Amino acid sequence: MSAVSHELRTPLTTLRMHAEMLQEGLVAPERLPVFYDDLAHESVRLSRLVENVLAVAQLEEGRRVLQLRPGDLAAQIRDIVDDQARHVERRGFPPVELALPDEPVTVRSDPQAVEQILVNLLDNALKYAADARAAGLRVELAALADQAILRVQDRGPGIPEADRDRVFDRFYRVARERDAHTPGTGLGLALVRELARGHGGDAVAAARPGGGAELQVRFPLASAAVRPT
């Protein structure tokens, strides 16, 4: 509750302060676009935080059942990345580099859960690779014999080997001085793993070749047996 309350307070403070300044006519006309952009950004941030908290609570209480149906995972990923393009640009990053197979990658998935997985992975990369914006982010999908592997890569500081499993624990955050003021509750990656396992897959963290972090989510292909855990 302490972690979540702290994260709620920041966007709410910005929203209230900006709204009051606009209401009182204290914003110069040339500054209006900046204020509107801040309002939109903080609203999205607040919405995602609330969605993550609710999703974790629903999974914990057994009230969320994933609706798995066959679909092209590559097409879903492309659409989600396109939808997030403005958010990525607003954070000062170049467009996400996409590497997707030419052929459809059919998995049994819940589209809303896939969106939550990828949006949380992108948000995580945008937060922790902020000092390496120019290098951008890369999203790729590979289809192997019985599974599809989604990879989200950045050129940030990476994740220490000792923390690569723990980052998927609820409320856990890597203890680094440089990240002390980076916003976050430690729920995003926990939700990613729980949703991945709900598809019969899993989520893991690795080092990106050449430096940075690589977060992987594995989905069984539609032809493979699905055993949710």
LUMKOLTOR-493324 format. One record per residue (C-alpha): x, y, z; residue number from 0; residue in three letters. Coordinates in Angstrom, 1 decimal. Layout:
% residues N
X  Y  Z  NUM  ALA
...
% end
This chain:
% residues 229
0.0  0.0  0.0  0  MET
2.9  2.4  0.8  1  SER
4.6  1.8  -2.6  2  ALA
1.3  2.2  -4.5  3  VAL
0.2  5.2  -2.6  4  SER
3.5  6.9  -3.3  5  HIS
3.3  6.3  -7.0  6  GLU
-0.3  7.5  -7.1  7  LEU
0.6  10.7  -5.4  8  ARG
3.0  11.9  -8.1  9  THR
0.8  11.9  -11.2  10  PRO
-2.2  13.2  -9.1  11  LEU
-0.1  16.1  -7.8  12  THR
0.9  17.1  -11.4  13  THR
-2.7  16.7  -12.7  14  LEU
-4.1  18.9  -9.9  15  ARG
-1.4  21.6  -10.1  16  MET
-1.7  21.9  -13.9  17  HIS
-5.5  21.9  -13.8  18  ALA
-5.6  24.6  -11.2  19  GLU
-3.1  26.8  -13.1  20  MET
-5.2  26.4  -16.3  21  LEU
-8.4  27.1  -14.4  22  GLN
-6.9  30.4  -13.0  23  GLU
-5.5  31.5  -16.3  24  GLY
-1.9  31.4  -15.1  25  LEU
-0.5  29.6  -18.2  26  VAL
0.9  31.7  -21.0  27  ALA
-0.6  30.7  -24.5  28  PRO
2.8  29.5  -25.8  29  GLU
3.0  27.1  -22.8  30  ARG
-0.4  25.5  -23.3  31  LEU
0.9  22.7  -25.5  32  PRO
3.4  21.6  -22.9  33  VAL
0.7  21.6  -20.2  34  PHE
-1.7  19.6  -22.3  35  TYR
1.1  17.1  -23.1  36  ASP
1.9  16.8  -19.4  37  ASP
-1.7  16.2  -18.5  38  LEU
-2.0  13.5  -21.1  39  ALA
1.2  11.8  -20.0  40  HIS
0.4  11.8  -16.3  41  GLU
-3.2  10.5  -17.0  42  SER
-1.7  7.6  -19.0  43  VAL
0.8  6.9  -16.2  44  ARG
-2.0  7.0  -13.6  45  LEU
-4.2  4.7  -15.7  46  SER
-1.5  2.1  -16.1  47  ARG
-0.7  2.1  -12.5  48  LEU
-4.3  1.5  -11.5  49  VAL
-4.7  -1.2  -14.2  50  GLU
-1.7  -3.0  -12.9  51  ASN
-2.9  -2.9  -9.3  52  VAL
-6.4  -4.2  -10.3  53  LEU
-4.9  -6.9  -12.5  54  ALA
-2.7  -8.2  -9.8  55  VAL
-5.5  -8.2  -7.3  56  ALA
-7.8  -10.0  -9.7  57  GLN
-5.2  -12.7  -10.4  58  LEU
-4.5  -13.1  -6.7  59  GLU
-8.2  -13.6  -5.9  60  GLU
-8.8  -15.9  -8.8  61  GLY
-11.3  -13.5  -10.4  62  ARG
-9.5  -13.1  -13.7  63  ARG
-9.6  -16.0  -16.1  64  VAL
-7.7  -15.5  -19.3  65  LEU
-9.7  -16.0  -22.5  66  GLN
-7.3  -17.9  -24.7  67  LEU
-8.0  -18.2  -28.4  68  ARG
-5.8  -18.7  -31.5  69  PRO
-4.4  -15.6  -33.0  70  GLY
-1.3  -14.2  -34.8  71  ASP
1.0  -13.0  -32.1  72  LEU
3.2  -11.1  -34.6  73  ALA
0.2  -9.0  -35.7  74  ALA
-0.8  -8.3  -32.1  75  GLN
2.8  -7.1  -31.3  76  ILE
2.9  -4.9  -34.3  77  ARG
-0.4  -3.2  -33.4  78  ASP
0.6  -2.7  -29.8  79  ILE
3.9  -1.1  -30.7  80  VAL
2.2  1.2  -33.2  81  ASP
-0.3  2.2  -30.5  82  ASP
2.6  3.0  -28.1  83  GLN
4.6  5.0  -30.7  84  ALA
3.6  8.4  -29.4  85  ARG
4.3  7.4  -25.8  86  HIS
7.8  6.2  -26.8  87  VAL
8.4  9.4  -28.7  88  GLU
7.2  11.6  -25.8  89  ARG
9.9  9.9  -23.6  90  ARG
12.6  11.0  -26.1  91  GLY
13.3  7.7  -27.7  92  PHE
13.5  6.9  -31.4  93  PRO
10.8  4.6  -32.9  94  PRO
11.0  1.0  -31.6  95  VAL
12.9  -1.3  -33.8  96  GLU
10.7  -4.2  -34.7  97  LEU
11.9  -7.6  -35.8  98  ALA
9.0  -9.9  -36.6  99  LEU
8.7  -13.1  -38.7  100  PRO
7.2  -12.7  -42.1  101  ASP
4.8  -15.6  -41.4  102  GLU
2.0  -15.6  -38.8  103  PRO
3.0  -16.9  -35.4  104  VAL
-0.2  -18.6  -34.0  105  THR
-0.5  -18.9  -30.3  106  VAL
-3.5  -19.3  -28.0  107  ARG
-3.6  -15.9  -26.2  108  SER
-5.7  -13.4  -24.4  109  ASP
-5.3  -10.2  -26.5  110  PRO
-5.8  -7.9  -23.5  111  GLN
-3.2  -9.8  -21.4  112  ALA
-0.7  -9.7  -24.3  113  VAL
-1.2  -5.9  -24.5  114  GLU
-0.6  -5.6  -20.7  115  GLN
2.5  -7.8  -21.0  116  ILE
4.1  -5.8  -23.8  117  LEU
3.1  -2.4  -22.5  118  VAL
4.6  -3.2  -19.1  119  ASN
7.8  -4.4  -20.8  120  LEU
8.1  -1.3  -22.9  121  LEU
7.4  1.0  -19.8  122  ASP
10.1  -0.9  -17.9  123  ASN
12.6  -0.3  -20.7  124  ALA
11.7  3.4  -21.1  125  LEU
12.2  3.9  -17.3  126  LYS
15.5  2.1  -16.9  127  TYR
17.2  2.9  -20.2  128  ALA
16.5  6.7  -20.1  129  ALA
20.2  7.4  -20.1  130  ASP
20.6  5.4  -23.4  131  ALA
17.6  6.9  -25.3  132  ARG
19.6  7.3  -28.5  133  ALA
20.2  3.6  -28.7  134  ALA
16.4  3.0  -28.7  135  GLY
14.5  -0.1  -27.9  136  LEU
14.1  -3.3  -29.9  137  ARG
11.2  -5.7  -29.9  138  VAL
11.5  -9.0  -31.6  139  GLU
9.6  -12.3  -31.9  140  LEU
11.0  -15.7  -32.8  141  ALA
9.1  -18.9  -33.4  142  ALA
10.9  -22.1  -32.4  143  LEU
9.7  -25.7  -32.5  144  ALA
7.1  -25.4  -29.8  145  ASP
7.1  -21.9  -28.5  146  GLN
7.2  -18.2  -29.5  147  ALA
9.7  -16.0  -27.7  148  ILE
9.0  -12.3  -27.4  149  LEU
12.1  -10.2  -26.5  150  ARG
12.2  -6.6  -25.5  151  VAL
15.7  -5.2  -25.4  152  GLN
17.3  -1.9  -24.3  153  ASP
20.8  -0.5  -23.9  154  ARG
20.3  0.6  -20.3  155  GLY
22.5  -0.6  -17.3  156  PRO
21.1  -4.1  -17.5  157  GLY
19.9  -6.3  -14.6  158  ILE
22.5  -7.8  -12.3  159  PRO
22.6  -11.6  -12.6  160  GLU
21.6  -12.1  -8.9  161  ALA
18.4  -10.0  -9.5  162  ASP
17.2  -11.5  -12.8  163  ARG
14.7  -13.8  -11.2  164  ASP
13.8  -11.5  -8.3  165  ARG
12.7  -8.6  -10.6  166  VAL
9.5  -10.6  -11.3  167  PHE
8.6  -10.7  -7.6  168  ASP
5.9  -8.3  -6.5  169  ARG
7.2  -5.0  -5.2  170  PHE
10.9  -6.0  -5.7  171  TYR
13.2  -3.3  -7.3  172  ARG
16.9  -3.6  -8.0  173  VAL
18.8  -1.6  -5.3  174  ALA
20.8  0.9  -7.4  175  ARG
21.6  4.4  -6.4  176  GLU
21.1  5.6  -10.0  177  ARG
17.5  4.2  -10.0  178  ASP
16.5  5.5  -6.5  179  ALA
14.3  8.2  -7.9  180  HIS
12.9  6.2  -10.9  181  THR
9.2  5.9  -10.5  182  PRO
7.7  2.4  -10.1  183  GLY
6.0  0.0  -7.7  184  THR
7.6  -3.3  -8.6  185  GLY
4.3  -4.6  -10.0  186  LEU
4.8  -4.4  -13.7  187  GLY
7.2  -7.3  -14.2  188  LEU
5.4  -9.4  -11.6  189  ALA
2.2  -9.0  -13.7  190  LEU
4.1  -9.9  -16.9  191  VAL
5.3  -13.2  -15.4  192  ARG
1.9  -14.1  -13.9  193  GLU
0.1  -13.4  -17.2  194  LEU
2.8  -15.3  -19.2  195  ALA
2.3  -18.3  -16.9  196  ARG
-1.4  -18.0  -17.4  197  GLY
-0.7  -18.7  -21.1  198  HIS
1.3  -21.8  -20.2  199  GLY
4.6  -19.9  -20.7  200  GLY
7.0  -17.9  -18.6  201  ASP
9.0  -14.7  -18.4  202  ALA
12.7  -14.4  -17.8  203  VAL
15.4  -11.7  -17.7  204  ALA
18.8  -11.9  -19.4  205  ALA
21.7  -9.7  -20.4  206  ALA
21.5  -8.3  -23.9  207  ARG
24.5  -9.0  -26.0  208  PRO
26.6  -5.8  -26.3  209  GLY
25.1  -4.4  -23.1  210  GLY
21.7  -3.7  -21.7  211  GLY
18.7  -5.8  -20.6  212  ALA
16.6  -8.4  -22.4  213  GLU
13.3  -9.4  -21.1  214  LEU
11.8  -12.5  -22.6  215  GLN
8.2  -13.8  -22.6  216  VAL
7.6  -17.3  -23.9  217  ARG
4.3  -18.5  -25.3  218  PHE
3.4  -22.1  -26.4  219  PRO
2.6  -22.2  -30.0  220  LEU
-1.0  -23.1  -30.8  221  ALA
0.0  -26.6  -31.8  222  SER
1.7  -27.2  -28.4  223  ALA
0.0  -28.3  -25.3  224  ALA
-1.0  -25.4  -22.9  225  VAL
-0.5  -26.1  -19.2  226  ARG
-1.2  -22.9  -17.3  227  PRO
0.4  -22.6  -13.9  228  THR
% end
